[in-house]
Amino acid sequence: MIKSDYPSVLLIYTGGTIGMIENPETGALEAFNFDQLQENVPELKRFNYRISSYQFSPPIDSSDMEPALWAKLVKIIHYNYDNFDGFVILHGTDTMAYTASALSFMLENLSKPVILTGSQLPIGMLRTDGKENLITAIEIAAAKYPDGTAIVPEVCIFFENHLLRGNRTTKINAENFNAFRSYNYPALATAGIHIKYEYDRIRKADPSIPMHPHYVFDTNVIILTLFPGIQENIVRTVLNTPGLKAVALKTYGSGNAPQKPWFIRLLKEATQRGIVIVNISQCQTGMVEMARYETGLHLLDAGVISGYDSTAESVLTKLMFLLGHNMSPREIRNEMSRPIAGEFTRPEML
């Protein structure tokens, strides 16, 4: 008999590989009904937790994930926020880092765990990684200090024994179980025989401040990746796209870009029109430092701002989030230059 004061977790199944089982007759993968979750994962019965589930109907392939569905997730969490100690979102791996980044901005003053997980193999297959990911994610979502506050009051991704800050994470592997990596911020916890939490790396929350949900996004953004030989007409066309409001500019190394006059001119014209351009590196590890080389100084002069060590996923979703709040370009530049959910590290913070 589970007492009401036992830990409680809400499982939200959006779709993805983890919620698939193999049809014994056709061999095809099919989504199973999460009302039968304990039947497929009998290990859950050993938790003295109150575990409830909510299932998207129909389940969404993560390639079809979009801001309207992020808003749906926020509504589900907000509606159930006072009734559960933590939340586990089962999600396809392809866009999981985008969803985790978006939710980290949308769930302001979050003081409970929101853990995204999934699998590379369906939960109904013999060698699935889904069971371990699911079971450990639930345990982390329910973990509390003796005073009742959550150990991990963040939006995180748990995958292959590592708990990673959601807005620092990117998918790096489509084949192996270690599908995600956080290159510029260390893991918040590691699951072995025990779950070892790195308490100093976890954001602190004030449970006395109510969680404030946000639902608005503006998707008039784009990622522009530089490459040797990129043509002026291509860059001009991108920067003059009707309705465009913000650009994540993927540059070389520590934030370097061509010094061609036409390139700098196009960037400057775009920023003067109010388009916010954020410089992020094509390198997975390291930080944009535009004052380090002359090529970066030209970008600063053109009005481009630094994305520091942000992931592309977090820059893109943060821009959508800020644009959705009808902020001015100047306000957005200011907000992009300060971490609001632990999404990057400024050099002076190191």
N, C-alpha and C positions, 0 to 999 in steps of 0.2 A: 504494500500500500504506500503510494507516494504522497508524502505530506505536502501541504500547500506552501510550506516554507522551504521546500527543497528547490534547488536551482531549476530555472525554467528557460527553455530555448525555443525560439520560433525558427523553423526551417522554411526557407522560401525557395522553391524550385522554379527557376526561370526556364530551364531547358538545358541542352548540352549533353555531352557524352555520358556524364556520370549517371543520368537518369534513364539510361537505355538498358534494355535486356534483349537477348537474342531470341527471335522467334524460332522455336525448335523445328517447325515445319519448313519455313522458307529460308532460315538463316539470316534474315534481314534484322537490322537493329530497329527496335520500336521503343517509344517512350512508355514507361509503366506508370501506373497510378500511384502517386505518393501516399495515398491512404494505405497502401500495402507496404509501406517503407519497412516496418519492423519484420515483415515476412521476408523481405529481400536482404535486410541487414539485421539478423536476429541478435547481434552483439549489442544493439541499442537497448535491449531489454535489461541489460546488466547495469545501465546507468540508473541511479536513483534521481532521475531528472523528470520534470514534466516537459515532454517534447511534443510540440504541435507543429503542423505543417500547413503551408499555403502553396498551391500549385498554379502557375500560369496555365491558362487554358485558351488556346492550345499552347504547348511549350514553344519557346522561341529559340531558334538556332542563333547562336551568339553573333553570327554574321549579320543578322537582322536587328541587333540591339541598337537602340537610338534614344535620344533624350526623353521622349515621351514615356519610354519604359523605365528610364532612370527615375522619372517623376513618380511613376507607379510604385516602384520599390520604396521610395521615400514616403509615400502615402501609407503603404503597408506598415513600414517601421514606425511612423509617427502614430498611426492609429493603435498600434499594439505596444507602444513604447513603455507604458507603465505596467504592462502585464507580464513582461518577460525580462530576464536578466541579460539576455544577449540574443543575437540574431546570426544565423548562418544562411548565406545565400549560395545556392548551388547554381552554377553558371558555366556556360561553355568557355573554353580557354581562350579562344581567338580574340575576343574583345574584353576579357575579364579585367585587364589593366585599365582600360578606358572607364569601365563601370566603377571600379574601385576608386579611381581618381575623381570621377564626377561626384560620387557619393561623399567623399571626404570633404568636398566643398559644400554640398547641399545639406549635410547634417551638421549644422552649426551648433557648437556647445555639446557635442556628443559626449556622453559619459558612460556609454555601454558598448560592448564589443559588437562590431558588425564584421563578420568573417566571411570572405568569399572563398569558395573552394570548388573543385571539380575533379576531373580525372582525364587521363589519356586513354584509358580503356573503360568500357561500360561496367557498371557496378555488378551486372549479372555474369561477367566473364570470370574465369577461374583465376587469372593473374591480375585482376583489376587493382589499380592503385586507389580506386574510389572509396573503398571501405575505410582504409587507414586515414585518408584525407578527411572524410566525413566525420569519423569518430573523434579524431583529434581536434578538428575544427569545433565540434560541439563542446568538447571538454574545455577548450580555450574560451569559447563564448560564455561558458558558465562560471569561469574561474573568478573568484572574489577574494579580497583581503578579509581578515577577521572582522573588520568594521563594516563589511558588506559592500564596499565599493569595488568596482570592476578592476581587475589587474590590467586589462588591455582595452581602455576606452577609446578605441580607434577603429577606422575602417582598414582592414588588413586582408591580405591574401595568404592562405595557408596552402602549401603545396610541397610534397616530397620532403617532409620533416622540418620545413622552415616557415616561420611566421614572418611575413614581410609587410612593411608599411605599404598600403595600397597605392598611394600616389607616388611611390618611388620605384614601382615595379613594372617590368616589361616582360612580354613573352619572348623567350629566346630559342625554344626548341619545340618542333612539331612531332618529334619522334620518341624522345626519351621521357621518363617520368619527371625529371627535374626541369619542368617546362618554363619556370619563371626565375628571374634574377633581379636583385636590387643592387645595382652596381655602385651607387654612390651613397648608400646608407646601409649599415649592417642589419642583420636579422634581429627582430625583436624577441624571438624565442626559437629554440631548437628542440625538436621532439626526438628523444631517444628512449631509454628505459623510463626516464622522467622527462617532463617538459621543463626545460631550463629557460626561465625568463630573464631577459637583460633589462632590468627595471630602469636603469638610467637612460635607456634609449627610447622608452615608451612615453608618449605624451601624457601629461598630467591633465586631469579633468576636474571640474568643480561641479559635483552632482546637484548643488543647490541652485545652479543656473539652469533654467529650462532649456531643453533641446529645441532649437529653432529650425524648422524644415524650410527648404527652398525648393521651388518647382520650375523656375523659369530658365530658359536657355535661348541663346541666339546662335545659330549654326553658320553664320556668314563668316566662316574662317577657312583657312587653307594652310597646308604644309607645303612650303617651297624648298625643295632640296637642291642645293648647288652641286654642279659637277663640272669638270674641265670641258670647256667648249660650249657651255650653256649660251643660248642665243638671245640677243637683245629683244627680238620680237616676242619670244616666249615669255620672258620676264615681264615685258610691257603688257602683254595680254593678261597674264595672271594678275598683276597689280592693278589693272584697270577692269577687272571682272565686276560687272554691275552688282551692287549690294555688298561687295567685300568690305569687311570692317577690321579684320585682324589677320596677321600672317605669322606662323611659326617658321622662321627662316633657319634651315639646317645648314650650318656652315662647316668649315673644316677645323680640325684641331681644337684650339682654345678659343674659337670664335672668329676665325679668319675668313676673308672673302676676297674675290677679285677686286683690284683697284681700278678697273676700267672706268673711265669717266661716265660712260652711259649707265653703268650699273649703279654707281653711287647717286647719279642724278635721278634715276627712276625711284630709288628708295626714298630719297629726300622729297621728291614730289608726292610720293604716296603718304609719307608721314605728315606732310603739310596739309594733305587733304583729310587728315584725321584717322588714317589707317594705322593701327598699332602693330608694330613689327617687333617680334621677340626673337632674339638670337639664341639658338640652341645648337649644340655640337652634334655632328654625325658620329662622333666617338661615343661609345657606351659609357666609358669611365672618364671622369675628369670634369672640369668646370670651364665655362666660358669666361675669359678674361680679356675684354676688348681693349683695355689700356695696355696690354702686354706688348703688342706688335702694332706697327703702323697701319697694317691692313684693318685691324680692329678699330683703331682710332677713327678711320674714315667712316665706319659704320656708326659710331657714336655721333659724329658730326652730322650724319644723315638723319638722326633721330631714332635710330634702332636702340632698343633697350636689351639688357642682358637677361637671359633665362637661367644664368648660373649653372647649377648641375641638375636641372629639372629633366624629367623624361618628356618625350614628345607627347605622350598620352596626357600627362598632367598639365602641360602648357596649353594644349588644345582644349581640354575640358574646362580649365580655369578661365580661358578667354571666352568660351561659350557662356560660362556662368556669369562672368562680370558683364558681358555685353547684354545678357538677358535682364540685367538690373538697370538697364538704360543709363549706365555711367558714361560720363564724357571721356574722350580719349585720354585726357590728362589724368582723370581719376583712375582709369584702367591701368595706365602706365605706373601710377603710384602703387596700386594694389598688386600688380605683377612684380614689383620690386621688393615686396615683403612677403614672407611665407605666412599663409593664413591657416594652413593645416599640416605644417611640417613637410611641405612638398619640395623644398630646396634648402640649401645651406649657403648663406652669404659668406664671403671670405672672412669677415670680421667675427663670424660665429664659430670659426674653426679653432 
